[in-house]
Amino acid sequence: MDAKKARKLERHLEKVIIETIVRLGLKSLPLLPAHATVTAMAKAAVAVYEKAVDEPDDGSTSETGSE
């Protein structure tokens, strides 16, 4: 994924993360994270997405490791 698309996805994810955390509120969550933390969460989500796109699961490996 090119950098421009990745950044756009990160911005959208930041908004969704913030909206979700606000909706759940402090009664359900122990704290409201700093903006830098939300940005890191969005970047991490994009990195996982990019890895999934680059290395799709073909079913040949076990996720539990018990096979």
PDB file of N, CA, C and O in Angstrom, chain B, residues numbered from 101:
ATOM      1  N   MET B 101       0.858  -1.166   0.000  1.00  0.00           N
ATOM      2  CA  MET B 101       0.000   0.000   0.000  1.00  0.00           C
ATOM      3  C   MET B 101       0.904   1.228   0.000  1.00  0.00           C
ATOM      4  O   MET B 101       1.879   1.289   0.748  1.00  0.00           O
ATOM      5  N   ASP B 102       0.578   2.188  -0.831  1.00  0.00           N
ATOM      6  CA  ASP B 102       1.430   3.376  -0.870  1.00  0.00           C
ATOM      7  C   ASP B 102       1.203   4.236   0.374  1.00  0.00           C
ATOM      8  O   ASP B 102       0.188   4.108   1.059  1.00  0.00           O
ATOM      9  N   ALA B 103       2.161   5.105   0.646  1.00  0.00           N
ATOM     10  CA  ALA B 103       2.156   5.897   1.874  1.00  0.00           C
ATOM     11  C   ALA B 103       0.927   6.794   1.987  1.00  0.00           C
ATOM     12  O   ALA B 103       0.392   6.983   3.079  1.00  0.00           O
ATOM     13  N   LYS B 104       0.481   7.346   0.859  1.00  0.00           N
ATOM     14  CA  LYS B 104      -0.670   8.249   0.886  1.00  0.00           C
ATOM     15  C   LYS B 104      -1.939   7.494   1.307  1.00  0.00           C
ATOM     16  O   LYS B 104      -2.719   7.997   2.116  1.00  0.00           O
ATOM     17  N   LYS B 105      -2.142   6.309   0.770  1.00  0.00           N
ATOM     18  CA  LYS B 105      -3.311   5.511   1.137  1.00  0.00           C
ATOM     19  C   LYS B 105      -3.219   5.051   2.587  1.00  0.00           C
ATOM     20  O   LYS B 105      -4.218   5.045   3.306  1.00  0.00           O
ATOM     21  N   ALA B 106      -2.024   4.667   3.013  1.00  0.00           N
ATOM     22  CA  ALA B 106      -1.835   4.217   4.394  1.00  0.00           C
ATOM     23  C   ALA B 106      -2.158   5.348   5.363  1.00  0.00           C
ATOM     24  O   ALA B 106      -2.838   5.129   6.365  1.00  0.00           O
ATOM     25  N   ARG B 107      -1.685   6.538   5.077  1.00  0.00           N
ATOM     26  CA  ARG B 107      -1.947   7.697   5.960  1.00  0.00           C
ATOM     27  C   ARG B 107      -3.435   8.018   5.999  1.00  0.00           C
ATOM     28  O   ARG B 107      -3.973   8.351   7.055  1.00  0.00           O
ATOM     29  N   LYS B 108      -4.102   7.920   4.852  1.00  0.00           N
ATOM     30  CA  LYS B 108      -5.544   8.185   4.813  1.00  0.00           C
ATOM     31  C   LYS B 108      -6.294   7.166   5.669  1.00  0.00           C
ATOM     32  O   LYS B 108      -7.206   7.529   6.412  1.00  0.00           O
ATOM     33  N   LEU B 109      -5.914   5.901   5.569  1.00  0.00           N
ATOM     34  CA  LEU B 109      -6.526   4.863   6.381  1.00  0.00           C
ATOM     35  C   LEU B 109      -6.249   5.116   7.857  1.00  0.00           C
ATOM     36  O   LEU B 109      -7.136   4.937   8.691  1.00  0.00           O
ATOM     37  N   GLU B 110      -5.031   5.529   8.190  1.00  0.00           N
ATOM     38  CA  GLU B 110      -4.697   5.849   9.579  1.00  0.00           C
ATOM     39  C   GLU B 110      -5.596   6.956  10.122  1.00  0.00           C
ATOM     40  O   GLU B 110      -6.089   6.857  11.245  1.00  0.00           O
ATOM     41  N   ARG B 111      -5.811   8.004   9.337  1.00  0.00           N
ATOM     42  CA  ARG B 111      -6.671   9.109   9.793  1.00  0.00           C
ATOM     43  C   ARG B 111      -8.090   8.637  10.061  1.00  0.00           C
ATOM     44  O   ARG B 111      -8.696   9.019  11.062  1.00  0.00           O
ATOM     45  N   HIS B 112      -8.623   7.810   9.173  1.00  0.00           N
ATOM     46  CA  HIS B 112      -9.974   7.284   9.372  1.00  0.00           C
ATOM     47  C   HIS B 112     -10.037   6.406  10.622  1.00  0.00           C
ATOM     48  O   HIS B 112     -10.987   6.490  11.400  1.00  0.00           O
ATOM     49  N   LEU B 113      -9.032   5.576  10.805  1.00  0.00           N
ATOM     50  CA  LEU B 113      -9.003   4.708  11.982  1.00  0.00           C
ATOM     51  C   LEU B 113      -8.873   5.511  13.270  1.00  0.00           C
ATOM     52  O   LEU B 113      -9.490   5.161  14.277  1.00  0.00           O
ATOM     53  N   GLU B 114      -8.085   6.576  13.257  1.00  0.00           N
ATOM     54  CA  GLU B 114      -7.973   7.440  14.436  1.00  0.00           C
ATOM     55  C   GLU B 114      -9.344   7.968  14.838  1.00  0.00           C
ATOM     56  O   GLU B 114      -9.703   7.952  16.016  1.00  0.00           O
ATOM     57  N   LYS B 115     -10.103   8.432  13.858  1.00  0.00           N
ATOM     58  CA  LYS B 115     -11.445   8.958  14.143  1.00  0.00           C
ATOM     59  C   LYS B 115     -12.344   7.895  14.748  1.00  0.00           C
ATOM     60  O   LYS B 115     -13.054   8.152  15.719  1.00  0.00           O
ATOM     61  N   VAL B 116     -12.312   6.700  14.172  1.00  0.00           N
ATOM     62  CA  VAL B 116     -13.156   5.611  14.668  1.00  0.00           C
ATOM     63  C   VAL B 116     -12.725   5.190  16.072  1.00  0.00           C
ATOM     64  O   VAL B 116     -13.572   4.925  16.925  1.00  0.00           O
ATOM     65  N   ILE B 117     -11.437   5.130  16.312  1.00  0.00           N
ATOM     66  CA  ILE B 117     -10.940   4.760  17.639  1.00  0.00           C
ATOM     67  C   ILE B 117     -11.400   5.786  18.670  1.00  0.00           C
ATOM     68  O   ILE B 117     -11.905   5.423  19.733  1.00  0.00           O
ATOM     69  N   ILE B 118     -11.226   7.061  18.354  1.00  0.00           N
ATOM     70  CA  ILE B 118     -11.643   8.122  19.274  1.00  0.00           C
ATOM     71  C   ILE B 118     -13.147   8.063  19.525  1.00  0.00           C
ATOM     72  O   ILE B 118     -13.590   8.143  20.671  1.00  0.00           O
ATOM     73  N   GLU B 119     -13.939   7.922  18.452  1.00  0.00           N
ATOM     74  CA  GLU B 119     -15.401   7.847  18.606  1.00  0.00           C
ATOM     75  C   GLU B 119     -15.801   6.670  19.484  1.00  0.00           C
ATOM     76  O   GLU B 119     -16.689   6.797  20.327  1.00  0.00           O
ATOM     77  N   THR B 120     -15.163   5.542  19.294  1.00  0.00           N
ATOM     78  CA  THR B 120     -15.488   4.342  20.069  1.00  0.00           C
ATOM     79  C   THR B 120     -15.125   4.520  21.535  1.00  0.00           C
ATOM     80  O   THR B 120     -15.908   4.166  22.417  1.00  0.00           O
ATOM     81  N   ILE B 121     -13.953   5.063  21.800  1.00  0.00           N
ATOM     82  CA  ILE B 121     -13.522   5.275  23.177  1.00  0.00           C
ATOM     83  C   ILE B 121     -14.448   6.273  23.875  1.00  0.00           C
ATOM     84  O   ILE B 121     -14.833   6.058  25.024  1.00  0.00           O
ATOM     85  N   VAL B 122     -14.802   7.347  23.198  1.00  0.00           N
ATOM     86  CA  VAL B 122     -15.706   8.340  23.779  1.00  0.00           C
ATOM     87  C   VAL B 122     -17.074   7.721  24.045  1.00  0.00           C
ATOM     88  O   VAL B 122     -17.676   7.964  25.092  1.00  0.00           O
ATOM     89  N   ARG B 123     -17.564   6.926  23.103  1.00  0.00           N
ATOM     90  CA  ARG B 123     -18.869   6.294  23.260  1.00  0.00           C
ATOM     91  C   ARG B 123     -18.886   5.350  24.463  1.00  0.00           C
ATOM     92  O   ARG B 123     -19.860   5.315  25.216  1.00  0.00           O
ATOM     93  N   LEU B 124     -17.802   4.585  24.641  1.00  0.00           N
ATOM     94  CA  LEU B 124     -17.727   3.674  25.775  1.00  0.00           C
ATOM     95  C   LEU B 124     -17.555   4.427  27.091  1.00  0.00           C
ATOM     96  O   LEU B 124     -18.111   4.039  28.119  1.00  0.00           O
ATOM     97  N   GLY B 125     -16.787   5.497  27.047  1.00  0.00           N
ATOM     98  CA  GLY B 125     -16.616   6.350  28.215  1.00  0.00           C
ATOM     99  C   GLY B 125     -15.799   5.739  29.331  1.00  0.00           C
ATOM    100  O   GLY B 125     -15.368   4.587  29.264  1.00  0.00           O
ATOM    101  N   LEU B 126     -15.597   6.548  30.365  1.00  0.00           N
ATOM    102  CA  LEU B 126     -14.762   6.142  31.483  1.00  0.00           C
ATOM    103  C   LEU B 126     -15.423   5.093  32.365  1.00  0.00           C
ATOM    104  O   LEU B 126     -14.747   4.466  33.181  1.00  0.00           O
ATOM    105  N   LYS B 127     -16.729   4.888  32.221  1.00  0.00           N
ATOM    106  CA  LYS B 127     -17.375   3.839  33.011  1.00  0.00           C
ATOM    107  C   LYS B 127     -16.942   2.461  32.519  1.00  0.00           C
ATOM    108  O   LYS B 127     -16.888   1.514  33.304  1.00  0.00           O
ATOM    109  N   SER B 128     -16.627   2.337  31.206  1.00  0.00           N
ATOM    110  CA  SER B 128     -16.215   1.058  30.639  1.00  0.00           C
ATOM    111  C   SER B 128     -14.711   0.939  30.469  1.00  0.00           C
ATOM    112  O   SER B 128     -14.172  -0.167  30.433  1.00  0.00           O
ATOM    113  N   LEU B 129     -14.042   2.059  30.367  1.00  0.00           N
ATOM    114  CA  LEU B 129     -12.595   2.053  30.112  1.00  0.00           C
ATOM    115  C   LEU B 129     -11.862   2.754  31.252  1.00  0.00           C
ATOM    116  O   LEU B 129     -12.398   3.690  31.845  1.00  0.00           O
ATOM    117  N   PRO B 130     -10.651   2.315  31.564  1.00  0.00           N
ATOM    118  CA  PRO B 130      -9.926   2.898  32.691  1.00  0.00           C
ATOM    119  C   PRO B 130      -9.350   4.287  32.431  1.00  0.00           C
ATOM    120  O   PRO B 130      -9.071   5.021  33.379  1.00  0.00           O
ATOM    121  N   LEU B 131      -9.165   4.662  31.158  1.00  0.00           N
ATOM    122  CA  LEU B 131      -8.605   5.983  30.861  1.00  0.00           C
ATOM    123  C   LEU B 131      -8.915   6.378  29.430  1.00  0.00           C
ATOM    124  O   LEU B 131      -9.271   5.545  28.597  1.00  0.00           O
ATOM    125  N   LEU B 132      -8.771   7.669  29.164  1.00  0.00           N
ATOM    126  CA  LEU B 132      -8.869   8.161  27.795  1.00  0.00           C
ATOM    127  C   LEU B 132      -7.436   8.367  27.313  1.00  0.00           C
ATOM    128  O   LEU B 132      -6.700   9.157  27.904  1.00  0.00           O
ATOM    129  N   PRO B 133      -7.024   7.671  26.246  1.00  0.00           N
ATOM    130  CA  PRO B 133      -5.632   7.755  25.800  1.00  0.00           C
ATOM    131  C   PRO B 133      -5.296   9.110  25.173  1.00  0.00           C
ATOM    132  O   PRO B 133      -6.166   9.806  24.649  1.00  0.00           O
ATOM    133  N   ALA B 134      -4.027   9.455  25.240  1.00  0.00           N
ATOM    134  CA  ALA B 134      -3.529  10.668  24.602  1.00  0.00           C
ATOM    135  C   ALA B 134      -3.620  10.521  23.083  1.00  0.00           C
ATOM    136  O   ALA B 134      -3.686   9.409  22.559  1.00  0.00           O
ATOM    137  N   HIS B 135      -3.623  11.634  22.400  1.00  0.00           N
ATOM    138  CA  HIS B 135      -3.714  11.614  20.939  1.00  0.00           C
ATOM    139  C   HIS B 135      -2.565  10.808  20.327  1.00  0.00           C
ATOM    140  O   HIS B 135      -2.761  10.083  19.352  1.00  0.00           O
ATOM    141  N   ALA B 136      -1.373  10.936  20.900  1.00  0.00           N
ATOM    142  CA  ALA B 136      -0.225  10.178  20.386  1.00  0.00           C
ATOM    143  C   ALA B 136      -0.469   8.672  20.491  1.00  0.00           C
ATOM    144  O   ALA B 136      -0.039   7.909  19.627  1.00  0.00           O
ATOM    145  N   THR B 137      -1.153   8.252  21.540  1.00  0.00           N
ATOM    146  CA  THR B 137      -1.465   6.834  21.714  1.00  0.00           C
ATOM    147  C   THR B 137      -2.473   6.374  20.673  1.00  0.00           C
ATOM    148  O   THR B 137      -2.340   5.285  20.113  1.00  0.00           O
ATOM    149  N   VAL B 138      -3.482   7.202  20.412  1.00  0.00           N
ATOM    150  CA  VAL B 138      -4.484   6.869  19.396  1.00  0.00           C
ATOM    151  C   VAL B 138      -3.815   6.780  18.024  1.00  0.00           C
ATOM    152  O   VAL B 138      -4.137   5.893  17.232  1.00  0.00           O
ATOM    153  N   THR B 139      -2.902   7.681  17.746  1.00  0.00           N
ATOM    154  CA  THR B 139      -2.167   7.652  16.483  1.00  0.00           C
ATOM    155  C   THR B 139      -1.368   6.355  16.368  1.00  0.00           C
ATOM    156  O   THR B 139      -1.352   5.725  15.310  1.00  0.00           O
ATOM    157  N   ALA B 140      -0.712   5.960  17.448  1.00  0.00           N
ATOM    158  CA  ALA B 140       0.053   4.711  17.435  1.00  0.00           C
ATOM    159  C   ALA B 140      -0.865   3.508  17.219  1.00  0.00           C
ATOM    160  O   ALA B 140      -0.499   2.567  16.515  1.00  0.00           O
ATOM    161  N   MET B 141      -2.051   3.533  17.821  1.00  0.00           N
ATOM    162  CA  MET B 141      -3.014   2.448  17.646  1.00  0.00           C
ATOM    163  C   MET B 141      -3.440   2.345  16.182  1.00  0.00           C
ATOM    164  O   MET B 141      -3.531   1.246  15.636  1.00  0.00           O
ATOM    165  N   ALA B 142      -3.698   3.487  15.551  1.00  0.00           N
ATOM    166  CA  ALA B 142      -4.107   3.493  14.149  1.00  0.00           C
ATOM    167  C   ALA B 142      -2.973   3.000  13.253  1.00  0.00           C
ATOM    168  O   ALA B 142      -3.210   2.229  12.323  1.00  0.00           O
ATOM    169  N   LYS B 143      -1.751   3.436  13.522  1.00  0.00           N
ATOM    170  CA  LYS B 143      -0.595   2.985  12.743  1.00  0.00           C
ATOM    171  C   LYS B 143      -0.412   1.471  12.873  1.00  0.00           C
ATOM    172  O   LYS B 143      -0.113   0.787  11.895  1.00  0.00           O
ATOM    173  N   ALA B 144      -0.593   0.964  14.077  1.00  0.00           N
ATOM    174  CA  ALA B 144      -0.466  -0.472  14.302  1.00  0.00           C
ATOM    175  C   ALA B 144      -1.536  -1.234  13.520  1.00  0.00           C
ATOM    176  O   ALA B 144      -1.252  -2.274  12.926  1.00  0.00           O
ATOM    177  N   ALA B 145      -2.758  -0.718  13.521  1.00  0.00           N
ATOM    178  CA  ALA B 145      -3.838  -1.373  12.783  1.00  0.00           C
ATOM    179  C   ALA B 145      -3.542  -1.403  11.289  1.00  0.00           C
ATOM    180  O   ALA B 145      -3.797  -2.409  10.627  1.00  0.00           O
ATOM    181  N   VAL B 146      -3.012  -0.323  10.759  1.00  0.00           N
ATOM    182  CA  VAL B 146      -2.665  -0.276   9.337  1.00  0.00           C
ATOM    183  C   VAL B 146      -1.528  -1.254   9.039  1.00  0.00           C
ATOM    184  O   VAL B 146      -1.541  -1.918   8.002  1.00  0.00           O
ATOM    185  N   ALA B 147      -0.559  -1.346   9.926  1.00  0.00           N
ATOM    186  CA  ALA B 147       0.553  -2.282   9.720  1.00  0.00           C
ATOM    187  C   ALA B 147       0.045  -3.723   9.669  1.00  0.00           C
ATOM    188  O   ALA B 147       0.495  -4.515   8.841  1.00  0.00           O
ATOM    189  N   VAL B 148      -0.887  -4.057  10.549  1.00  0.00           N
ATOM    190  CA  VAL B 148      -1.460  -5.408  10.544  1.00  0.00           C
ATOM    191  C   VAL B 148      -2.231  -5.634   9.247  1.00  0.00           C
ATOM    192  O   VAL B 148      -2.138  -6.705   8.647  1.00  0.00           O
ATOM    193  N   TYR B 149      -2.983  -4.641   8.821  1.00  0.00           N
ATOM    194  CA  TYR B 149      -3.742  -4.751   7.569  1.00  0.00           C
ATOM    195  C   TYR B 149      -2.799  -4.964   6.385  1.00  0.00           C
ATOM    196  O   TYR B 149      -3.036  -5.829   5.542  1.00  0.00           O
ATOM    197  N   GLU B 150      -1.721  -4.164   6.330  1.00  0.00           N
ATOM    198  CA  GLU B 150      -0.760  -4.297   5.232  1.00  0.00           C
ATOM    199  C   GLU B 150      -0.122  -5.690   5.230  1.00  0.00           C
ATOM    200  O   GLU B 150       0.084  -6.271   4.164  1.00  0.00           O
ATOM    201  N   LYS B 151       0.186  -6.222   6.393  1.00  0.00           N
ATOM    202  CA  LYS B 151       0.762  -7.565   6.477  1.00  0.00           C
ATOM    203  C   LYS B 151      -0.239  -8.596   5.978  1.00  0.00           C
ATOM    204  O   LYS B 151       0.137  -9.538   5.281  1.00  0.00           O
ATOM    205  N   ALA B 152      -1.504  -8.427   6.326  1.00  0.00           N
ATOM    206  CA  ALA B 152      -2.536  -9.358   5.868  1.00  0.00           C
ATOM    207  C   ALA B 152      -2.683  -9.310   4.349  1.00  0.00           C
ATOM    208  O   ALA B 152      -2.923 -10.335   3.712  1.00  0.00           O
ATOM    209  N   VAL B 153      -2.539  -8.129   3.778  1.00  0.00           N
ATOM    210  CA  VAL B 153      -2.637  -7.989   2.319  1.00  0.00           C
ATOM    211  C   VAL B 153      -1.417  -8.614   1.645  1.00  0.00           C
ATOM    212  O   VAL B 153      -1.535  -9.285   0.620  1.00  0.00           O
ATOM    213  N   ASP B 154      -0.240  -8.382   2.238  1.00  0.00           N
ATOM    214  CA  ASP B 154       1.001  -8.899   1.653  1.00  0.00           C
ATOM    215  C   ASP B 154       1.158 -10.403   1.821  1.00  0.00           C
ATOM    216  O   ASP B 154       1.749 -11.070   0.971  1.00  0.00           O
ATOM    217  N   GLU B 155       0.632 -10.932   2.912  1.00  0.00           N
ATOM    218  CA  GLU B 155       0.781 -12.357   3.208  1.00  0.00           C
ATOM    219  C   GLU B 155      -0.576 -12.948   3.584  1.00  0.00           C
ATOM    220  O   GLU B 155      -0.812 -13.261   4.752  1.00  0.00           O
ATOM    221  N   PRO B 156      -1.466 -13.103   2.611  1.00  0.00           N
ATOM    222  CA  PRO B 156      -2.792 -13.628   2.940  1.00  0.00           C
ATOM    223  C   PRO B 156      -2.715 -15.036   3.517  1.00  0.00           C
ATOM    224  O   PRO B 156      -1.858 -15.835   3.137  1.00  0.00           O
ATOM    225  N   ASP B 157      -3.622 -15.320   4.437  1.00  0.00           N
ATOM    226  CA  ASP B 157      -3.677 -16.636   5.078  1.00  0.00           C
ATOM    227  C   ASP B 157      -4.265 -17.634   4.097  1.00  0.00           C
ATOM    228  O   ASP B 157      -5.414 -17.505   3.672  1.00  0.00           O
ATOM    229  N   ASP B 158      -3.469 -18.624   3.746  1.00  0.00           N
ATOM    230  CA  ASP B 158      -3.950 -19.639   2.799  1.00  0.00           C
ATOM    231  C   ASP B 158      -4.478 -20.872   3.525  1.00  0.00           C
ATOM    232  O   ASP B 158      -4.828 -21.871   2.896  1.00  0.00           O
ATOM    233  N   GLY B 159      -4.531 -20.795   4.852  1.00  0.00           N
ATOM    234  CA  GLY B 159      -5.040 -21.910   5.639  1.00  0.00           C
ATOM    235  C   GLY B 159      -4.016 -22.988   5.911  1.00  0.00           C
ATOM    236  O   GLY B 159      -4.350 -24.014   6.503  1.00  0.00           O
ATOM    237  N   SER B 160      -2.768 -22.783   5.492  1.00  0.00           N
ATOM    238  CA  SER B 160      -1.755 -23.817   5.663  1.00  0.00           C
ATOM    239  C   SER B 160      -1.103 -23.800   7.032  1.00  0.00           C
ATOM    240  O   SER B 160      -0.379 -24.733   7.380  1.00  0.00           O
ATOM    241  N   THR B 161      -1.345 -22.758   7.815  1.00  0.00           N
ATOM    242  CA  THR B 161      -0.764 -22.679   9.155  1.00  0.00           C
ATOM    243  C   THR B 161      -1.856 -22.635  10.198  1.00  0.00           C
ATOM    244  O   THR B 161      -2.966 -22.171   9.938  1.00  0.00           O
ATOM    245  N   SER B 162      -1.538 -23.114  11.360  1.00  0.00           N
ATOM    246  CA  SER B 162      -2.485 -23.110  12.470  1.00  0.00           C
ATOM    247  C   SER B 162      -2.290 -21.869  13.303  1.00  0.00           C
ATOM    248  O   SER B 162      -1.158 -21.540  13.656  1.00  0.00           O
ATOM    249  N   GLU B 163      -3.362 -21.165  13.632  1.00  0.00           N
ATOM    250  CA  GLU B 163      -3.256 -19.993  14.475  1.00  0.00           C
ATOM    251  C   GLU B 163      -3.042 -20.354  15.933  1.00  0.00           C
ATOM    252  O   GLU B 163      -2.510 -19.550  16.699  1.00  0.00           O
ATOM    253  N   THR B 164      -3.450 -21.554  16.328  1.00  0.00           N
ATOM    254  CA  THR B 164      -3.289 -21.965  17.715  1.00  0.00           C
ATOM    255  C   THR B 164      -1.931 -22.618  17.962  1.00  0.00           C
ATOM    256  O   THR B 164      -1.490 -22.723  19.106  1.00  0.00           O
ATOM    257  N   GLY B 165      -1.277 -23.050  16.905  1.00  0.00           N
ATOM    258  CA  GLY B 165       0.014 -23.700  17.039  1.00  0.00           C
ATOM    259  C   GLY B 165      -0.074 -25.131  17.523  1.00  0.00           C
ATOM    260  O   GLY B 165       0.947 -25.738  17.843  1.00  0.00           O
ATOM    261  N   SER B 166      -1.284 -25.685  17.583  1.00  0.00           N
ATOM    262  CA  SER B 166      -1.441 -27.047  18.094  1.00  0.00           C
ATOM    263  C   SER B 166      -1.410 -28.108  17.018  1.00  0.00           C
ATOM    264  O   SER B 166      -1.522 -29.297  17.317  1.00  0.00           O
ATOM    265  N   GLU B 167      -1.262 -27.702  15.775  1.00  0.00           N
ATOM    266  CA  GLU B 167      -1.218 -28.684  14.679  1.00  0.00           C
ATOM    267  C   GLU B 167       0.203 -29.073  14.346  1.00  0.00           C
ATOM    268  O   GLU B 167       0.426 -29.888  13.450  1.00  0.00           O
TER     269      GLU B 167
END
